[in-house]
Amino acid sequence: MPGDPDLQLRGRLIRSLGSLRDMLPGSLVERQRACGRPTCHCADGKNLHTQFQISVLVDGKPKAFHVPAKLVEQVRQQVAMRGRFDAAAATVCGINLRRFLKQKEEP
């Protein structure tokens, strides 16, 4: 069925998965915290330092890993890739389910 729009969409989505090879799981989290040095500007609790972390499940347990400032934008994009992957997978599964149900009804 070369003219089937579902098959065309499914093919495009599957072919596009290669561009998501650098995706990362989890969430990018921005935190404000004091560094602990008594003479730092953050010691008053008002002018805190910004810290970025990636929060993921490792062996079913939540873990947070520090993200250096120079990698924040890259990690943000890689985490967003996971969302695109999930959306593409859901679309492909929906197409496959519709095709299965249609095939099942055929004699």
ABEGO torsion letter per residue (X at the ends): XAABAAAAAAAAAAAAAAAAAABBBEBBBBBBBBAGBAABAAAAGABBBBBBBBBBBBGGBBBBBBBBAAAAAAAAAAAAAAAAAAAAAAAAAAAAAAAAAAAAABX
